[in-house]
Amino acid sequence: MPHPSLVVEIAEDHVAAARWSGARGHLDSLAVEPLPAGAVVPSPIESNLADTGVVAAALRRVFGRVPHRGGPLALLIPDLAVRVFISVFETLPRRNDEALALLRFRLKKSVPFDVEEASVSWVRQTGRDDKLEVVQAVARCSIVREYEDVVRAQGGRPGVVMSSTLAALPLLEERGATLLVRLAGRTLTTVILRGAVVCVYRSTELPSDAARLEPQAVLDEVFPAVAYYQDTWSTTVDRARLAGFGARDDAFRSALGAELKVVVGAIADAEGALDVDASAQDLLRRGLDSLVGWAIGGGS
């Protein structure tokens, strides 16, 4: 996969761009523009850009401060627009066309749209008991094109499209099992990563954002993921990391720690995040962790 140094995120509440350089991800330039509520409505099925004009105007301002220079860029889109599945296979063909045909066949009953009209990306991993697992990211082509077209209209050239949480995963620890609880707008994404193995991945839409959200609503979404991991791997998570809770981070951290009986910290405290260049540290505390994750995951 290519790793452009320029990464653009279109989120539910903002548009951002960052250009990186250096082996540890030095931040050369950054621009962030807020979006009004309702301009972007993440969905795996319906149109996402409810107000293309507003999003386009925000992108123009962002590119005015972080020029795209005509080269390819990485485009990060909301988690709800991309469905992620972890499936066990006895074998998977090495030829991409044959593997894709098999994946589409297996996905037919799992996605709420015609899988033949979907973009499918995948990576192999070794799961529990050395079983072959395939992590698949699936999105409707029409929805991906919405995001790509609004960027292209401003002169940008998307070379990679990825969901924001997948981009943030390189920030997490490479030892033991780490639970990531990440909130973006009203979308809660729960991931359990064991080393480089993705054990659990689920995204759900909550009734409100962090400012009005009750901790119990988050716990209700996290518990099934943790229980599944415990049943599958016969052990519990070693730590938890939070992202996107802003000023209420302490309240959610306390609630999660009390229930799970593990150390809960911010994603900025994760081992992968501690290794980033000082120029990028502030982005982690501003809810721009996916931009940083892209950089240290090979984006530079």
C-alpha positions, 0 to 999 in steps of 0.5 A: 500500500502506498503511504503518501506524506499528506493525509486528509481526514473528513470527519463528522465534525471537521476536515483536517490535513497534515503533511509529515516528514521524517522516520518518526513523523515530523509534522510539517504543516497542519490545518483543521476546519470545523464542520457544522452539524449535519454536513457529514452524516456517516452511514454504510448505506446512504449518502454521507455528504449531506452538504457537499458545498460546505465540505468543499469550502472547508477543504479549500481552506485546508488546502490553502494552508496545506497544499496538496502539490499535485501528489497522491494523498491518504484520505481518512473517512468516518468509521461508519462508512467502512464495515470491518470483518474478521473471518477465519479461513482454512485457506485463501488464494494468493491471486488477488482476483481469486481471493476477492471472489471468495471474500465477496461470496463470504460477505454476501450475507454480512453487509447491508448492500450488494457486495458486488458494488463494494470496495473490498480490502483485506489483510491476512493475520494469524489468529487464535490457535494459529488459524488463518484470519482475514481482516476485511474492510468493506465500503459501498463504492458510491460512498467512497466516491463521494469522499474522493470526488469532493477531494478531487474537485479541490485538486486533491488526488486520493491514493489511499482511502481508509477509515479513521480508526484503522489509521489510528491503530499503529499508536497502540501497544505491540505487547499484550492486548490493548482495548481501544475505545474511540469516539468520533462524533456519535460513532463509537468504535471498539477495537481489541488489538493483541500485538499486531492481531486485530481480535475485535472490531465493531463500530456503533452509532450512539444517541449523543456525542461525548458532551451529553453521553452517559458512561453507561452507554459506552460500557454497554457497547464495550462489554460484549467486545471484551466478553467475546475476547475473553471467551475466544482467547481465554484471557482478558485485556491488559490495558485500555486506551480512550480517544475522542472524549475530550473534556470528559475523558476523566469521567469515562476513564474512571468508569471503564477502569472501575468495571474492567479492573485494568489501567485505562489511559488516553491514546496519547499515553500508548507506547506507539504514541509516545514515540512520535515526534514532539511536533505531533503530540498536541494532535493526539490531545485534539482528537486528531489521532488518526492523522498521527497514526497514519504518519507512524504507520508508514505515512512518512 
